Amino acid sequence: MRGQFITLEGSEGAGKSTNVDSVCATLDNAGIRYLRTREPGGTPMAEALRESMLHKWEEQVDALAELLLVFAARAQHLTNVIEPALDRGQWVVCDRFTDASFAYQGYGRQLDLEKLETLESWVHGSLQPDLSLYLDLEPDIAEARIAEREKDRMEEEQRAFFIRVREGYLARAKQFERIVTINAGQPLAAVQADVCTAINRFIEDSTVRAGRDV
Ligand code: TMP
């Protein structure tokens, strides 16, 4: 049986890493075998592309170049890691995926969404996450949370950029049923409880689906 594909999304400061831990702990409790990975990244070459993408270059980074870098990394990641794991029956937990390209490059950089859709179908055909958790946070709270951090090129963007990124995520959450929005402005324990509930519900539903398929 093919594995299930779960992604986590959210802007910087939304507590994504901690909540990826919660997703994994919930899968561990349920005895589900999974692979944890991230985007951009997840293979040696894709991690090198990530470094290049986040690096603070002394030249202007072209928005299209940025988009192509994340999709190049994604092609490598899908072929060498994600698809083989799903084919083996392992579940995949991925910290960000193509929703991030729509939010950051589509809405944030204001690139043509049709171009993104073309790239999306070129790079991953009909493959989509089975479940995506979007950790939603007001940009000013997010900004305060990352104020003390050493920032990469993306984190140095202005608030207007992150307002558009959030609009992008919210628009996608409205459009796709697979995206579950979680209020990341709550205390961490409450966010983790919501994440755990969403994952347990998904496990239950996928058990029902699997039962129907037998
Ligand atoms: P991270 O900080 O969550 O690891 O994500 C790395 C950065 O890359 C983050 O600022 C979001 C950005 N990003 C894009 O701009 N487009 C993408 O498609 C992905 C996956 C990430």
Residues whose N, C-alpha, C, O or C-beta is under 5 A from the ligand:
A	BS01	TMP	E39 P40 V70 R96 F97 A100 S101 Y104 M154
